[in-house]
Every structure is written in C-alpha cells, then in structure tokens.
C-alpha cells in the first residue's frame, strides 16, 4: 500500500509534463517494481503528493479497512522522523499507527461493509544505522529536504536502538532490479548504475528496523527476522 502517486516528484532531468502524467508514469513504475519483488497486489490510496500530512482524518479509516482486508501479521512503515524529515513519510507513519489501532478495535474502519476486526501482531519502523546511511549516501547522495524554509536531513539511528537486522544478501539483485524500475526518480542518482557488485550488495544486502511493538516476542537481543515469534 502506498499513499500517493508521486505526482510532484522529479521526472528524469526534464521539466514536469504535469501532475497527472507524472502520477500515471510513476504508478506504472511502482507496479513494475512490485512485480520484481514478488508483491502480489498494490493499493494506491491516491492522496496528493506533498499533502499527506493534511489528508482528511478519514484516511485512518481507509488504511484500517485495508489492514482488515489483507490481515497482515507484520506491518512495516517509516519511522517518526520520516527517514529524512519528508512530511509525507512522517504523516504516513502516524496514519499507519492510528490505523493499526483502529483495525484491531471494534470502531468503524472505512465503509460500513469493512472486513472484520484484525489485530496486527508486530509493527516496525525503517531504522537505518550510521554505517548503513553512510554507505547509501556515499553511493547516491546526501538526502536533504527543505520544509517551511528549514533544511531536514537523515539522522541515523544509534546502533543500540536498532532491534532488527535482516540479512537480505541473497536478494540484493532483486532489490536492485526493483529500484531500476523507478526510472523517473533514479535518473538523478546516476552513480548507482556505476557501482560494483560489492557496493550494491553493501547497500541492499542488509535491512534494519525498530520494533515499535510486538505481541509475540521481546527482549534486547537483536532479531534477524521480522517474523520472529510468529514462525
């Protein structure tokens, strides 16, 4: 599930052909990337790019209804800082947390014919540590966004706060193929295509998370699988 079609994002290195066309192309790219990753379905909520933080509160019910429909054990979303301060990422983190609470309660979620209540067992935030961010930004670029005249940038999570580190080395080629599907965006990151296999493996081969809550496990020992306690 994704919140927007990225209508106001970059479009190669050219002037935007308009929000409708950019959104159409980016949705095609999104679905192509999902196929590469083996994702069986993609739901676009169709909020306006750059305005998710001002979306109608009914958005919580819409996301909750989708959670009830899919019935996931584990949900992964952006952290409270939106990775690098992106307002849409921050908003979707907040909306997702609220939707999980609503999906597991007897409150109304979405339409009157919303699926039955569903309790998510585990919630994770993306939580890259210092070494991971350093590798990524060295290969791509320093991620900075300007919001309300103030520059925001990525702040790595301290290593002790990362609860989960998943070894994805066997899948880095799949991830890289999925990334390449987003051609309108990665054009600005031309150096990616020049990386060696070892550099690609270093970027995509480890995924780090913060376990926000779990109903099935706990403790300080770092997890290696977001499904720990469920398998």
N, C-alpha and C positions, 0 to 999 in steps of 0.2 A: 504494500500500500504506500502510495506517495501522495503528497499534499497538492503539488502544483505541476504544471507542465513546463515550468521554467521559461515562461513567455518573455521575460525581460532580461534574460541572461545573454551572454555573448553568443555571437553567431559567426563562427570561424574568425577571421580578422576583418570582416566586412561590416558595413552598416546594416542594422537590423532591417529585414524585409517587412517588419510589422509583427506585433504580438501574436496574432492568430497563426501566421505562418511559422514563426519560431516555435510556438507551442506545439503545432502539428508535427514538425520535424523532430522535436525533442521527445515527443511521446513515441514516435516510431523508433528512435534510438533507445529509449528506455525499454521498450518491449523486446527489441533485439538483444539487449544486454541481459534481460531476464531469461530469454531462451538459452543464451550461452551458459548461464548459471544453473539452468535446470529448474527455474521457477515456473510453476505450472499456471499461475494466474497473476495478473497485475490489475490493481484497482487504483484509478486516479481520482482523487477527491475533487479536483478541479477548482481549487482556490487560486486566487490571483498571486502570481509570483511577487514576493516582496511585501505582501499584505496579510500573511497568515496570522500575524500577531493581532490583527484587528478583525479576524473572522468572527462571524456570529457564534455565540456560545453554543448554538445548536450543533456546531461541529463536533463537540464532545459526544453527543448522542449518535452522530453519524459514524464516528470511529468506533464507539462502543458496539453499535449494531454489527459492524464488520467483524469485530473481535468475536462477538457471539456467533456469527455465521461461520467463521473459519475455525474457531475454538482452538487456538494455539496454547500449548503448554508454556512456551517461552516467547517473550517479546523483546526485541532489540530496537532502541531508538537513540537519538542524540542525547548527550548529556545536558545538564542545566545551562552550560555555557555555549551550547550550540556549536561545539568544536572549535570555532574561532570567532565567536560572537555574532554569527549570522542570525538576524532576527527571526527568520522563518524556521531555522533549526531550533532555536530556543522555544519558539511557540509550539512546534510540533512535539517537543519533549514534554512540555506542560500539558498539552491536549491529550497526549497518549497516556500519561499518568492518570489524568482525570477519567479518561475513557475506560481504563482498566478497572478503576474503582466502580464506575457505573455499570460496566458489563457484568461484574460479579455481584451486583446488588439487585434488588427487585424493582429498582427505579426504571422508568421508561427509557429506552435507548432507540432513537431513530423513530421509525414508523410504528403504528400500533401492532403490526404483524411481525415485529422484531423477533428473531430467534430466542430460545430460552436463555436464561442466565448462564454465564460461563465464568469460572474463576481461573485467571492466568496464574500459573504456579511460580514463574520467575520473570523478573524484569531486569534488563541490562541496559546500561548506557555505554556507548562507544567511549573508550578512555585510553587514548594513546599516551604512552610514557615518553620521557625525554628522548631516549635513543630512537624510538620509532618515528617521532616527529622530525628529528634531525635527519634521518635517512630520507624521509619523504620530502622535506623541504629542500634538501640538497639536490634531489633528483628533479623536483618540479619547480617550486619557487616558494618564497615566504608568503604564507597566507595572511593577508591583511584585508579587512573590510572597514569602510568608513560609514559610521551610523550617527546621524544627528551631529555631524561635524567632528566626531571623536573616532580616532583610529582604534580598531579592535584587532587582535591577533590571537593566534593559538597559544594557549598556556598548557604545556604538558602536565599530565597527572604525575604526582610523585609515585615512584615505583611501589612504595608500601601501600598505596591506596588501590592499586590495580588488583582486583580479586580473581581475574580470569585471563589466562593467556592460552590461546588456541593455536596449535601448530597447523598451519594451512599450507606448508611447503609443497605437499603433493598436488595442490590445486592452483599454484600461482599462475600457471599458463592459462587456465580457465578464467581466472580473475582478470588477467591482462587482456584476454580477448574481449571480455565484457566491457572493460574500460574503453577499449578502442571503438566500441560501438557508439560512444558518445562523441562523435567526430566534431560536432559544432563547438564543443567545450574544450577538448584536449588539444585543439589546434594551438591554443595559447601556451601549451606545455610541450613544445616541440622536442625538448630534450628527452622526453620519455621514450621516444622511438629510438634514441641513440644509446640507451642503457644496455649494459651487458646482461646476460642471463643471471649472473650472480647478483647484480644490482636489483633486477626485477624480483628475484627470489627474496631479497632482503626487505623490499618494500611490502610485497603482497603475502609473504610467507608466514607472517605472524599477525594475529588479530587480538587486540586487548580490550577488556571490558571492565566495567564496575558493576557488581551485582547489587542493584538497588534494593531488591527484596527477593526472598526465596521462602517458599512454604515447605520445601523438601530437604534443604541442607543449609549448612552454615560453617562458621569457624574461620580461622585466619589462613589456613592452608590454601595456597593458590590453586584454583581449578584449572583443568586443561580441557574442559568440555562444558558448554553452556547447558547441557542436558544432565550434568551430574545430579544425582539424587532422583532422577526420573527414569534412568535406563534400568 
